[in-house]
Amino acid sequence: MSTVVPFRALRPKKECVRQVASHPYDVLEWEEAKRIARDNPLSFLHVEKSEVDLRKDKDTGVYGDEVYRKAKKNLDRLIKDGILIQDQKPCFYIYRQNIPGHTQYGIVGGVSIEEYDAGLIKKHELTMFDKEDDRTRHIDIVNAQTGLVFLVYRAAEAIDRIVADVVKEEPEYDFKAEDGIGHTVWVIDDETTIERIRRAFSKVDCLYIADGHHRAASAAAVARRRREKDPGTRQAGEYDYFMATLFPDNQIRILDYNRVVRDLNGMSEAEFIERIREGFRVSEDFIDRSPVRFHELGMYLNGRWYLLTTKDKLYVGKDKIGQLDVSILQDNILRPLLGIQDPRTDKRIKFVGGVRGMKELERLVDSGQFAVAFSMYPPTPSQLMDIADAGEIMPPKSTWFEPKLRSGIFVHQLD
């Protein structure tokens, strides 16, 4: 069973929601976030990525305590000014996102950290210590979870029916962000529907983290700290749940997560291509640029696209992880040829979300900052869940989910 509970969201008043809603903290570089937030004092980036309000060269660094104190101060300002208002009673929310050709409906609620710690909320990625520590300090000092975790469940007809009933009503929010993505929210505050949602999720065996592994791990770390301060018998508190949007697996969209590498590890282009031919069939002038099936990779090198088709010997008989194209690339090109031993820490590799398109890969290579780019075919939701069910971990940066959940529409205060 899965425990999903309503909560009293702190959220924008209706006329301010478009100004408040921001990109999540981890998809923008400092310079880009600072530019976006500069002329918008209501942008939730001032809370989620509060270093935009500080000098980058301060001695405290990006993760200094001053950053988190500034985030708390900025959140308090939005509350004091009446921009963010807390619901009077615990509610569920439906959050719809819409882009041309794709719509997804998620239920926003609180999810049990106890079940997360027990492995009933399953992961497919490892977290990085510095990023987890950053969000842990942010949640603890701000005293709130400020960003949504993106969860997936195997689609259930009972939940679909509830969503279909609710979205017949007038939404609370309905706006299009500057990137063209539509965001619509319905508030569920009647006890009958709330109980229907609770019961429906109690029949869902487990949940899967699609995006937001660091947020979930950090929320759990804060809960453990606070439980240690209150070791006696107690009722569950707000910090025992993390804020999430739960989507059925048949609605989510996984995009490619591509790679660029700064150099060819001392090889000439001809030598590099010849080494690749040992495991791949190499076709020149790959017009599509982005692969359309499993076990194909696109490669951009010196202004030219190549199609790399994986030879059977590289994946036949391999386990679920070994058959992933990101694993095939890592095990047969990035590590042995380009010397990328650990892509989580190696500074010679950069990951580029598929939403930025093939032109971004071309731009990075053509700029001279990088020598080669690889375009990927994305894994499916079924692959993600099967791997998580097996207790295995995907290679880093295997999945890019789009559209991203906006921050600032919902905030979960911890007391």
Secondary structure, DSSP 8 states (H G I E B T S, - for coil): ---EE-B--EEE-GGGHHHH-B--GGGS-HHHHHHHHHT-TT-THHHHTGGGGS-TT-TT-TTSHHHHHHHHHHHHHHHHTTSEEE-SS-BEEEEEEEETTEEEEEEEEEEEHHHHHTTSEE-SS---HHHHHHHHHHHHHHTEE-S-EEEEE---HHHHHHHHHHTTS--SEEEE-TTS-EEEEEEE--HHHHHHHHHHHHT---EEEEE-HHHHHHHHHHHHHHHHHS-SS----GGGEEEEEEEETTT--EE-EEEEES--TT--HHHHHHHHTTTEEEEE--TT-S--STTEEEEEETTEEEEEEE-GGGTTT--TTTTSHHHHHIIIIITTTT--S-TTT-TTEEEEEGGGHHHHHHHHHHTTS-SEEEE-----HHHHHHHHHTT----TT--EESS---BSS-BEE--
